[in-house]
Amino acid sequence: MTNKTIYLSSPHMGSKELTLVTEAFHTNWIAPVGPHIDAFEKELSSYVGGSEVAVLSSGTAAIHLSLVLLGVQEEDYVICQSMTFSASANPIRYQGAIPIFVDSEEDTWNMCPEALEKAIQGCLTGDLPGPWTGKARKPKAIIPVHLYGVPAKMKEIMAIAQKYEIPVIEDAAEAMGAHIQGKHCGTFGDFGVFSFNGNKIITTSSGGALISPSKASIAAAKHLATQARDEAPHYQHSKIGYNYRMSNVLAGIGRGQLEVLDERVRARRANFEFYRSALREIQGISFLEELPDYYANRWLSCIIVDPAKTGGVDREQLRRAMQEVAIESRPLWKPMHMQPVFENFPYFGKKVSELLFERGLCLPSGSNLSEGDLGRVVEVILSKVNP
Ligand SMILES: *Cc1c(COP(=O)(O)O)cnc(C)c1O
């Protein structure tokens, strides 16, 4: 019997996207300017509660622009959550700056506030390893991440950032629709970043957004994102610019997707509940619970597999068993301080993210999965840990 492949997280269009894209074609707005871009920015702003918004070519571009706007330069320190996708940290290196990696904590799997404060003190005193020993500098920015759509401890992180007066860039690429007491992820910091890549909870195929409470910052971001063209009839530039704006065609898709975002969040949360209740009794498999007042979008449903309690079955065995029957799953993000490209940069923390990487597995989580699909996933897991 051949089963259809079950993907980790596949795009899920609503009913309006094609009409909006067709409208872009009919009006010939096939450009990185146009009415869908303006409308998408307004609609996003109203969704998150009034932030200023610039829609861009990617979430990575949004992180990069926020660092440029904060004046991050060569050899500056930028603190970044270690457990994340490399796109959180790569733009630090685009600027020639030094990433200072911080461990996760167990409640949210995101930036540990205690380790953050230690990292800040390490930077301020120059108590850093390798070539940075003795080079005391105040970090230029802090990048916490809301992994898998679970909010980081933003109140605690913002309190520390404010104490030391360091700007915060929230990487909310995975967290559209997630919030703490109704305040959206991405709106706590000086900047917030969303991604609309093909695997995210809503998608424009590729795309992203930068948000901020500061109107001037977002105006500056739009300027930099369009090659930093000055006001003039000819092409005039007084700054280095980027080609980072979103296309009007893709903004049309985004507007359709934003309308179904809350539905997508509900579907992903229902996936999580399905897995959790089906695997509740299984020794050695656990889930990340929501903290009180935290609302996760459950972009990906993840399990932690403890081989000491499953009778020796580890997450790799589960991953391979699923792969054999065309089910895609993936280990949790490998921390940046363990990556060949970043392993020589400073790192503050214990071993929380290392253990999560060793034991964690992301299960298929698309909002378009059927109960049959979810049932197939559970069946494979049960056949291994509960044979
Ligand atoms: C997807 C993602 C990004 C990058 O977004 P793109 O739109 O793909 O550039 C950044 N950070 C995290 C945590 C992500 O998951």
The ligand as an ORCA input file, in Angstrom:
! r2SCAN-3c Opt
* xyz 0 1
  C      11.541     31.316      8.932
  C      12.332     31.959      9.963
  C      13.082     33.120      9.708
  C      13.339     33.661      8.332
  O      12.252     33.993      7.600
  P      12.363     33.991      5.991
  O      11.107     34.669      5.587
  O      12.421     32.558      5.573
  O      13.582     34.740      5.613
  C      13.727     33.734     10.764
  N      13.665     33.240     12.003
  C      12.982     32.122     12.288
  C      12.936     31.671     13.704
  C      12.312     31.432     11.277
  O      11.656     30.301     11.581
*
